[in-house]
Amino acid sequence: MNHKALFLLWLGLGIGGAFSLYSQQQGLSEQEQSVRQRIVQIAQKYIGAPYVYGAASPQGFDCSGFASFVYQEAANLAIPRSSQAIWMKGFPLSLEKALPGDILVFNTFGNIPSHVAILLPNDQMIHAVSQGPKTGVIISPLGDSYFSPRFLGVRRFIGARSTSVEEKPKDQGASGDKSQTKEREEKGDSLEFVGFTITNDVIVYTDKIPAQVGSTIQFVITNGTGSDGIFQVLFYKMDLDPAKNKTIREERVTLQKGATITLSPITFTEAGDYKLILKTQHNLKRVERIWKVQPLR
């Protein structure tokens, strides 16, 4: 049954009836049917909750934090706490075979599994979103103009034995030290990817989305200047006295035009304001971004 047919099914029968009929056709047990219904219901309870990097509570969610929190509350199911780990550990299946409650995985930058959503009835999904006209927990159509082209696949943790999946996105030049990332994924730790494209223009802004102490971010940088280059990366905790700024990361990266690099993860250990600066080898600033990190809630 395709999603258009399923959409009509939901409209005609309502949530309970559609789940019942569809579960009979797919051979689902009553228990699995009940679990999927509850995941859908619990997920929608948190519509409007704010987005917070590294958070997994009704006071704030990131995308994987939202999915894992809903699964835990609705079904006492522990699923991985990052998009990449969900991609690697979940049972893979096609979108045509997906059911409400399954997890959709997206590549939002750098050809990395970097965003997840929970499939809903009526060709919709629910997820915690950090950018766009609306942020926080929202419902989006599967055909969303931003997410649809970035869809990677479906991962199932309900009624299917999870497995280590060998399927990987096609490499498009992403590189960097992945050992720390892999270690965090295996431990199930939270990890949030933050992507930047370096252009020939200067981009300066303060992120409206806060991060949380204890959360970990990983920068994914793309060279969009149109030519090969060497770039300087500077990341530090800000102080009212600039002389007391605390440097956290300072390095140089070489990127061919159009290439992407994934830097090693950084964990926020203190509340405060943090700044990332990306410069060319000629000391020309191209990106400046500020984060506010708040205490653990």
Stockholm file with secondary structure:
# STOCKHOLM 1.0

chainA/1-297         MNHKALFLLWLGLGIGGAFSLYSQQQGLSEQEQSVRQRIVQIAQKYIGAPYVYGAASPQGFDCSGFASFVYQEAANLAIPRSSQAIWMKGFPLSLEKALPGDILVFNTFGNIPSHVAILLPNDQMIHAVSQGPKTGVIISPLGDSYFSPRFLGVRRFIGARSTSVEEKPKDQGASGDKSQTKEREEKGDSLEFVGFTITNDVIVYTDKIPAQVGSTIQFVITNGTGSDGIFQVLFYKMDLDPAKNKTIREERVTLQKGATITLSPITFTEAGDYKLILKTQHNLKRVERIWKVQPLR
#=GR chainA/1-297 SS CCHHHHHHHHHHHHHHHHHHHHHHHHTCCHHHHHHHHHHHHHHHHTTTCCBCBTCEETTEECHHHHHHHHHHHHHCCCCCSSHHHHHHHSEEECGGGCCTTCEEEECCSTTSCCEEEEEETTTEEEEEESSSSSCEEEEEETTCTTTGGGEEEEEECSSSCCCCCCCCCCCSSCBSCCHHHHHHHHHTCCCEEEEEEECSSCEEEECSSCEETTCEEEEEEEECSSSCEEEEEEEEECCSSGGGCEEEEEEEEEECTTCEEECCCEECCSCEEEEEEEEETTCCEEEEEEEEEECCC
#=GC SS_cons         CCHHHHHHHHHHHHHHHHHHHHHHHHTCCHHHHHHHHHHHHHHHHTTTCCBCBTCEETTEECHHHHHHHHHHHHHCCCCCSSHHHHHHHSEEECGGGCCTTCEEEECCSTTSCCEEEEEETTTEEEEEESSSSSCEEEEEETTCTTTGGGEEEEEECSSSCCCCCCCCCCCSSCBSCCHHHHHHHHHTCCCEEEEEEECSSCEEEECSSCEETTCEEEEEEEECSSSCEEEEEEEEECCSSGGGCEEEEEEEEEECTTCEEECCCEECCSCEEEEEEEEETTCCEEEEEEEEEECCC
//
